[in-house]
Each structure stands twice: as C-alpha cells, then as structure tokens.
Amino acid sequence: MRNQPEIEIKNRNQTIRVNPAFSLLNNFLSQGIPIQTSCGGKAQCGRCRCRILEGAAHLSPVRPAEIARLGGALIEAGWRLSCQSHALRRVVLELPELTAPLD
C-alpha cells in the first residue's frame, strides 16, 4: 500500500502503513497491533490513547471528545485517542503497554 501514511510505533520497534480513512485504532486492530480499548472506539474509555512523538501536524484535528476524555494537559503533552485520530502523513508515536493502568 504505497501511498498510505506510515506509522512508527517507537516503543514497539514496529512500522505499519495505515488507511487514512480509518482511525488509528481501527488500523491497529485490523493489523493485529495490541492496544487497550473497551468502548469500541467511541472516545469514552480513553484506553486507546497514544503519545505522539513526531508528526502531530499530520494527524486529524483534536476533537471535542478527546478534550473531554483526556483533558487539555494530556493533549498538550502529546496524547491523543487513537479512536479519534486519522493519520494523513508519517507519524511517530508510542503506545502504552497493555498492562499499564490508564485512568
């Protein structure tokens, strides 16, 4: 898939290509990337968060649901909800470990 954005998951030493029509969460799940989620991509649980290290400008704009769930401080620190984010170009990010407590 040549013209699809590349996502580097730095803390897992993994790089994938994603379909920008689908959220990062749906891309991760369809490619077998382990990620926490319990609300099915509705921005309610906050467990699918990812920390953007590079390329934040290459993501879809922050949505009100992300601000409501994560709060301004986490957004400012580079956190996004993968269920609400679409990659338009290359992004480097980290995913929390599956055992990490996310409140």
N, C-alpha and C positions, 0 to 999 in steps of 0.2 A: 504494500500500500504506500505508494511513493509520495504522494502529496499530502499525506496526513501528518499532523504535528507529532513531534517526538516528545515523550515524557521520560525524563531520567528520574528514577526513584533512588536517590543517592544513598540512603542508609540501607538499601537492599541490593545495591550494585546491579540494578536492573534498568533496562531501557526498553520502552514499548512505543508503538505508534498507535495513535488514537483517532477515532472518528469525531470531528468537532461537532457533529450534530447530536452527539450523546454526551451526557455528563461524564466527568472523570470517573465517578463512582460506577456508572454503567459500563464504561470502558474497562475499568479494573476488574469488575465481576465477570465480564464476558471473556476476559483473557486469563482468568484464574489467579488474579493478584489478590492475596488475602488482605482483607480490610474489614474493620469493625463497622457494623451497621445493624440497627434494629427497627428502624421506622420505614424502611423500604424507599429511601430517597426523598422523604417529604420535609427535610430540614427540621425535624422535631427532636431527634435524639442527640445530634451533634457528634456521634461516634465516628463518622466518616471523615473527620477533619484531616487536613494535610497542611504542612507548613511549606510555603513557597520560598525557595532559596534564590531562584533566578527566574526571570521572565514573568513576573506578576502582571506586567502590562499586556502580556499575551493571553491572558485569561478573560473570560466574560466579566462584565462589571459585577461588583459585590451587590448582592440582592438584599432587600429588606429582611428576608427570612434569615439570612446569615447573620446580619447585625443583631437581630432579635435573639438568636440562639447563642452566638459566640460572644457578642458584646464588642464594643469599639476597641478595647485594649488588645484582645486577641487578634482582631483583624489588623490592627496597626502592627502587631508583631509578626505578621505574615501568614496567619492561619486563615484557611478557607474551608468551607464544606465542599467535599468532592461531589456531593449530590447536586449542588447548585452551580458548579463551575464547569465551564467548557473551555478547552484549550484551542486557541486559534493558531499558535505557533509553539516553538520549543519552550518547555518549562522544566525546571529542575526543582524537585520537591522531596520532602521526607514524609513517610507515613508512620504514625505511632505503632509501636509493637502491639500485637493482638492482645497481649496481657496487660497493657498499660491502662490504668484507671482513667477514664475520661468523664469527668463530672461537669 
